[in-house]
Amino acid sequence: MSDKNQYSDRHSQFFEHTNIPYSRSKDDVWDAMMNQQKPEIKQSGKTRKMLIYWSAAAMVIVLLGLTSFMRFYSVTLYAPKGQHLSKLLPDSSRVHLNAQTQISYYPYWWRFARLVELDGEAFFDVRKGSNFAVNSEMGTTTVLGTRFNIFARNKQYRVQCISGQVEVKDNTGQKQILKPDQAVIVSNEGNLKYIEKGGAKHAISWTKNRFVFTAVPIKDVFKEMERQFNLQIKVAEAINGTYTGNFKRGSNPESILRLIARPFGLEIEKTDTKAYRITKSEN
């Protein structure tokens, strides 16, 4: 026990008589620790290249998505039976839709391509500018700035130039340039018939609610009445013949039907509020 006490006394005496020099105070050491900078993390050249690559790829994807949206986003307009519709297109060109007619166009792509898809009948008043094209099932009509009418229904395709100049191309590649008062008709067989003069006034009379027919199959006349008056007209299969005449949209539809049917010896039977059945007279 006494040996341990002697050892402890000698240890204490050593530190009491020993002076260990240290020039920095406690405050100096603390400041040095607080001001010590964190080591920089250096990016390798490979890491930088990968960041640039992925940033560029993300930008390309965004641009492709935006371009795709602009190119394929479309607006569709439809004039149902019994109604007409007039609409300004993005460049202030105006289109008038006849009853039961539909058009589609691409508003955000319009500055790159003035393109309209048509099913039915429409009158176009086009402002001058780049090519203006109207696609239909049986052909394409291209203009710069002009007024023209297109009928594209049930495998029938007719284009009437009102002013300016129109190029018509059918699905076989046949082309025809039209000037004012000239027209072209594409038949079911794909034959392109050119009409030198006449018909412009009657072609757009529907825009004033007047419908003119010259040697038109009677069934087509009844179809037009269905569109203009929102009717259902059931016609016997055996009824044939052509009709020349006209009617106004504001008139009484039943009176018009009876007036058209009389020369053909047809009977008109009203089966519902807006439904009729047409048959041959037995007499």
C-alpha positions in Angstrom: 0.0 0.0 0.0 2.9 2.3 0.8 4.5 1.5 -2.5 1.4 2.8 -4.4 1.3 6.0 -2.5 5.0 6.6 -3.2 4.4 6.0 -6.9 1.5 8.5 -7.0 3.5 11.2 -5.2 6.3 10.8 -7.7 3.9 11.1 -10.7 2.3 14.3 -9.2 5.7 15.8 -8.5 6.8 15.2 -12.2 3.9 17.2 -13.7 4.2 19.9 -11.1 7.8 20.5 -12.0 7.4 19.9 -15.8 6.4 22.8 -18.1 5.0 21.7 -21.6 5.1 24.7 -23.9 1.9 25.4 -26.1 1.6 28.7 -27.8 -2.2 28.6 -28.8 -4.9 29.4 -26.4 -8.2 27.6 -26.1 -10.0 30.4 -28.1 -7.5 30.1 -30.9 -8.0 26.4 -31.2 -11.8 26.8 -31.3 -11.7 29.5 -34.0 -9.4 27.4 -36.1 -11.8 24.5 -35.9 -14.8 26.6 -36.9 -13.1 28.2 -39.8 -11.8 25.0 -41.2 -13.1 24.6 -44.9 -14.8 21.5 -46.1 -12.9 19.7 -48.8 -14.1 20.4 -52.4 -15.8 17.5 -54.1 -14.4 17.6 -57.6 -16.6 16.3 -60.5 -14.8 14.1 -62.9 -15.0 14.9 -66.7 -17.1 11.8 -67.2 -19.7 13.0 -64.7 -19.9 16.4 -66.4 -20.4 14.8 -69.7 -23.2 12.6 -68.4 -25.0 15.6 -66.9 -24.8 17.5 -70.2 -26.0 14.4 -72.1 -29.1 13.9 -69.9 -30.0 17.6 -69.9 -29.8 17.7 -73.7 -31.9 14.5 -74.0 -34.6 15.9 -71.7 -34.8 19.1 -73.7 -35.1 17.1 -77.0 -37.9 15.0 -75.4 -39.8 18.2 -74.4 -39.3 19.8 -77.8 -40.5 16.6 -79.6 -43.6 16.4 -77.3 -44.4 20.1 -77.9 -44.0 19.7 -81.7 -46.1 16.6 -81.7 -48.9 18.4 -79.8 -48.8 21.4 -82.2 -48.8 19.2 -85.2 -51.6 16.8 -84.3 -53.9 18.7 -82.0 -57.0 19.4 -84.1 -60.3 21.3 -83.8 -63.4 19.7 -85.3 -66.5 21.7 -86.3 -69.8 20.1 -87.2 -73.1 21.5 -88.6 -75.8 19.0 -87.8 -79.0 18.4 -89.8 -81.1 21.5 -90.0 -78.3 23.9 -89.3 -75.6 25.9 -91.1 -72.4 27.1 -89.4 -70.0 29.9 -90.3 -66.5 30.0 -88.7 -63.3 32.1 -88.9 -60.2 30.0 -89.3 -56.9 30.9 -87.6 -55.8 33.3 -90.4 -59.2 34.9 -90.6 -60.2 32.9 -93.7 -63.9 32.1 -93.4 -65.7 28.8 -94.0 -69.4 28.2 -94.3 -70.6 24.7 -93.4 -73.8 23.3 -95.0 -76.0 21.0 -92.9 -74.5 17.6 -91.9 -71.0 18.8 -92.7 -67.8 18.4 -90.7 -64.3 19.9 -91.0 -61.1 19.5 -88.9 -58.0 21.6 -88.9 -54.8 22.1 -86.8 -54.8 25.5 -85.2 -51.3 25.4 -83.7 -49.8 24.1 -87.0 -51.7 26.6 -89.1 -48.8 29.0 -89.6 -46.8 26.1 -91.2 -49.6 24.4 -93.2 -53.1 25.7 -93.8 -54.9 22.4 -94.1 -58.6 21.5 -93.7 -60.2 18.0 -93.7 -63.7 18.1 -95.1 -66.6 15.7 -95.1 -69.8 17.3 -96.5 -70.2 20.6 -98.3 -68.5 23.9 -97.5 -67.9 27.3 -99.0 -64.5 28.8 -98.4 -63.4 32.5 -98.5 -59.6 32.2 -98.2 -57.3 35.0 -97.3 -54.1 35.4 -99.4 -51.0 33.7 -98.1 -49.3 30.3 -98.2 -51.0 27.3 -99.8 -54.5 26.5 -98.4 -55.5 22.9 -98.9 -58.8 21.1 -98.4 -58.6 17.3 -98.2 -61.6 15.1 -98.9 -62.1 11.4 -99.5 -62.0 11.7 -103.3 -59.6 14.6 -103.8 -57.6 17.6 -102.7 -58.3 21.3 -103.6 -55.4 23.8 -103.2 -55.5 27.6 -103.4 -53.6 30.7 -102.4 -56.4 33.2 -101.9 -59.8 32.7 -103.5 -63.4 31.8 -103.0 -64.7 28.3 -103.9 -67.3 25.7 -103.0 -66.7 22.0 -102.4 -69.3 19.2 -102.3 -67.8 16.0 -100.9 -70.5 13.4 -99.9 -71.2 9.8 -100.6 -68.5 9.3 -103.2 -69.4 12.5 -105.0 -66.9 15.3 -105.4 -67.6 18.7 -107.0 -65.5 21.9 -106.8 -66.7 25.2 -108.1 -64.4 28.2 -108.4 -66.0 31.5 -107.5 -63.0 33.8 -107.7 -59.2 33.5 -107.9 -57.7 30.2 -109.1 -58.1 26.7 -107.8 -56.2 23.5 -108.3 -58.1 20.2 -108.0 -56.3 16.9 -107.8 -58.2 13.5 -107.5 -56.8 10.4 -105.9 -55.4 9.1 -109.2 -53.2 12.1 -109.6 -55.3 13.9 -112.3 -55.1 17.7 -111.9 -57.3 20.5 -113.2 -56.8 24.3 -112.7 -60.1 26.2 -112.3 -60.7 29.9 -112.9 -63.8 31.8 -111.9 -67.1 30.2 -112.9 -65.4 26.9 -113.8 -66.0 23.6 -112.1 -64.9 20.0 -111.9 -66.7 16.8 -111.0 -65.0 13.6 -110.0 -67.2 10.5 -110.6 -67.3 7.3 -108.5 -65.1 5.7 -111.1 -62.5 8.4 -110.6 -63.1 10.2 -113.9 -62.5 13.9 -113.8 -65.1 16.0 -115.7 -64.3 19.6 -116.4 -67.1 22.2 -116.8 -66.0 25.3 -118.7 -68.6 27.8 -117.7 -71.7 28.3 -115.6 -73.0 27.1 -112.3 -71.1 29.3 -109.9 -74.2 31.2 -108.8 -76.2 28.1 -108.1 -73.3 26.3 -106.4 -73.3 28.7 -103.5 -77.0 29.5 -103.4 -77.3 27.2 -100.3 -75.3 29.9 -98.4 -78.5 32.0 -98.8 -80.8 29.2 -97.9 -81.9 28.5 -101.5 -81.3 25.1 -103.1 -81.2 24.7 -106.9 -81.2 21.3 -108.7 -80.6 20.7 -112.4 -81.3 17.1 -113.5 -80.4 15.7 -110.0 -81.5 12.2 -109.1 -84.7 12.4 -107.0 -83.2 10.4 -104.2 -80.4 13.0 -103.8 -82.9 15.7 -103.6 -84.7 13.9 -100.8 -81.3 13.5 -99.0 -80.7 17.2 -99.2 -84.2 17.8 -97.7 -83.3 15.5 -94.9 -80.2 17.6 -94.2 -81.8 21.0 -94.4 -84.9 20.3 -92.5 -83.6 17.6 -90.1 -86.1 15.0 -91.5 -86.2 11.2 -91.9 -87.3 10.3 -95.4 -87.7 6.7 -96.3 -87.8 6.2 -100.1 -88.8 3.0 -101.9 -85.9 1.4 -103.7 -87.7 1.4 -107.1 -88.0 5.2 -107.3 -85.8 6.7 -110.0 -85.8 9.9 -112.1 -84.1 13.3 -112.0 -85.4 16.6 -110.6 -85.0 20.1 -111.9 -86.2 22.9 -109.6 -85.5 24.6 -106.3 -86.7 25.2 -102.8 -86.0 27.5 -99.9 -85.0 26.4 -96.4 -87.6 28.5 -94.6 -90.5 26.9 -96.4 -92.8 24.2 -95.1 -91.0 20.9 -95.7 -94.1 18.8 -96.2 -95.4 21.2 -98.8 -92.0 21.0 -100.6 -92.0 17.2 -100.5 -95.5 17.0 -102.1 -94.5 19.5 -104.7 -91.4 17.5 -105.7 -93.2 14.2 -105.6 -96.2 15.1 -107.7 -94.6 15.0 -111.2 -93.2 11.5 -110.4 -96.5 10.1 -109.2 -95.2 9.6 -105.7 -97.2 9.3 -102.5 -96.1 11.1 -99.3 -97.0 9.5 -96.0 -96.2 11.2 -92.7 -95.2 8.6 -90.2 -93.9 10.8 -87.3 -93.4 14.5 -86.5 -90.3 14.7 -88.8 -90.5 11.4 -90.6 -92.0 10.6 -94.0 -92.4 7.6 -96.2 -92.4 8.0 -100.0 -93.8 5.3 -102.3 -95.0 5.0 -105.8 -98.7 5.8 -106.4 -100.7 2.7 -107.2 -102.9 4.6 -109.8 
